[in-house]
């Protein structure tokens, strides 16, 4: 059965707190878990307030790096930082999560994401591994770093010399790009026939209808998991009630689709 991995990139200094509170409230109302990848800068500025909002057994807290710098060169977003800068991005971001929430941080979501993640970059994977990162979510885009991303499933970085470092990709549109808040190249022809919407969603019903297409496709293909790339600031700007997520959690419940976290998926793979 396909599992829905609910995950959110918390990265907005302006809307972060309000958006985190709104998304967390929806998940608590449904009693469903979620992963929050939290930018270190947010915790450095407002750590106790984020702890009050997110320190809940329902929630998995991981790092979104310290300041969202590029860990790999990207056509849309520019060159990668040096290895020395990456070391700081990883170590400082991870430490802030652990200090704020009093939990071990094993996972990292890169800023922006890349086609094929960090494959072929053993020196960068080494930085993750030495800093205690055991799963990374960096494979978030289609060919040429386009959006939407395909339905790539999890894989180990064995070919790069890190057989116990797991990549957990995210899928589909980055919601901020789907809604027109952020520009990015899209692939044409699309990876899937439904991938390019006829118009930018302007209502909760429209946004949910498009996200539902991806869930249904993942289920139809019998995939292990589906994980959309969601940003609380974008969800909140679109609808402060976070209605798209509310509708999705209702739909998953109706279909009996389990909701899980990235840490839970990592633990399942690590125990195989």
TALINMO-V54233 format. One record per run of one state. SS is the DSSP state (H for helix, E for strand, - for the rest). FROM is the first residue (numbers start at 0). LEN is the number of residues. If there is no record, write none. Layout:
BEGIN
SS_FROM_LEN + SS_FROM_LEN
END
This chain:
BEGIN
-_0_2 + E_2_3 + -_5_1 + E_6_4 + -_10_5 + H_15_15 + -_30_3 + E_33_5 + -_38_1 + H_39_15 + -_54_4 + E_58_5 + -_63_10 + E_73_1 + -_74_3 + E_77_1 + -_78_4 + H_82_19 + -_101_5 + E_106_8 + -_114_7 + H_121_9 + -_130_4 + E_134_5 + -_139_2 + E_141_1 + H_142_3 + E_145_1 + -_146_2 + E_148_1 + -_149_5 + E_154_3 + H_157_3 + -_160_1 + E_161_6 + -_167_3 + E_170_4 + H_174_4 + -_178_25 + H_203_17 + -_220_4 + E_224_2 + -_226_1 + E_227_3 + -_230_1 + H_231_7 + -_238_4 + H_242_13 + -_255_3 + E_258_2 + -_260_1 + H_261_9 + -_270_2
END
